[in-house]
């Protein structure tokens, strides 16, 4: 490969030299089906294969979750690589030599330092782990882990270690085991603290230590919890060339496959909360190192999950933390829900005392974050004229955080309905929120010509609903009556639903092609085009094996069941509230309602 090859030429050569079936087949069991290969999607949990690999066109597509792309996309998504790393790995496998990248001396020195820092962090993690397992001075740490119910298998999974106390190993446990360039690297990572008069001492002392990993499995830093008395209780590595606290999540490296499979991630505040939930059978959990949640962390989670559930303490601090998170979720366009724990509990004590089943009930009853924020504001200010004014003022940052005109329109539409305020009036009151464009009373299409606007991603079930709606517009009225809009709210599906409603209001009967013709260029039009294209051939259509009426009946049944499940989750939350308030009369009524809902759900049978 020549030094003068363009980037596109290099990329094409590596792509042409990569067998996409073999690459994907290393992690997915594929079976030949005509000109393509089918398997279970590695990006979401499923029992029936909907993941298709096309060797001729060199691409993959999942008809269940919508993931698609070429061999580079697969390597980046599945192995959590950036593009340069994916290109380098595929070139290595194809035995294609990449041209050497020229860099400045300063960049070369920076790269050298990063390599040394990763190496010394890995060395330190091994020393801490060995100390926990073998040192007599780590007896208290081992006992503490035993009392917290953290078995050895989980300790090994997270590579939990122990930084010895001064009485056991002196002030320089790490420093005496390193030499030369390793000492400089240890100071650069913050493992060692430099003394003004020369020499250094350990940052972590008498602490249970959690190595912190990036998505490539490199140790970027450490988080330590004091075993004895002392402050601070929790201590993290300082930020460095390899560690950015705002872009790191404890547990994401270990739990990413579980998160990807389950399609949702539970976010807790503490290291031991995270590990304890894993111990008790909730493996799709991460923690943000005891700091406030950041957009960068949400951006990481978006790569593995469509939904994040905040599991916070039910005290004032937990409520405030959840409310502060709302603008971040809107800005990153990721679905967020919040579950507040009963008073006196954190995730660790809750799951240890009440068990996994009660935890699942609590998570299933989690409230959508914008709705939660609004409920909290209503509870705080009331719905008097003055209260509404205060609420709308506090809603301003939420609307400002919305990432697109479409999202702002949806947020304003929802809040205006809840507050009993006209959409245009609310939009005028929030004019300071980034855009002064008027908000229409309904929003059939929220896209400026030539500009992409991203919405919440659709789940596989939502895609099935929307595909049926697009292909069979005559069923729209029955779907609306069954509550389909609530099920696709905030997604592209809601945009298409509103557009179909507008077309039907003007022309009566509508064909799928009419919808395609009415949409401007953009994501919605491409999606409708893909649905129609997939439905045009029997062999390539994996939308549904049933006929339209059978599929509609199944969808209506699912919608009813989903409505009952939402009702059930709401009742669970109200039951928990009645229990806390010891309102026995209210509790009896709620339990009876819950029993009736469960009876109706059982009567439906499987969906």
Secondary structure, 3 states (H helix, E strand, C coil): CCCCCCHHHHHHHHHHCCCHHHHHHCCCCCEEECCEEEECCCCCCCCCCCEEEECCCCEEEECCCCCEECHHHHHHHHHCCCHHHHHHHHHHHCCCCCCCCCCCHHHHHHHHHHHHHHHHHHHHHHHHHHHHHHCHHHHHHHHHHHHCCCCHHHHHHHCCEEECCHHHHCCCCCHHHCCCHHHHHHHHHCCEEECCCCCEEECCCCEEEEEEECCCCCEEEEEEEECCCCCCCEEECCCCCCCCHHHCCECHHHHHHHHHHHCEEEEECCHHHHHHHHHCCCCCEEECCCCCCCHHHHHHHHCCCCEEEEEECCCHHHHHHHHHHHHHHHHHCCEEEEEECCCCCCHHHHHHHHCHHHHHHHHHCCEEHHHHHHHHHHHHHCCCHHHHHHHHHHHHHHHHHCCCHHHHHHHHHHHHHHHCCCHHHHHHHCCCCCCCCCCCCCCCCCCCCCCCCCCECCCHHHHHHHHHHHHCHHHHHHHHHCCHHHHHCCEHHHHHHHHHHHHHHHHCCCCHHHHHHHCCCCHHHHHHHHHHHHHCCCCCCCCCCCCHHHHHHHHHHHHHHHHHHHHHHHHHHHHHHHHHHCCHHHHHHHHHHHHHHHHHHHHHCCC
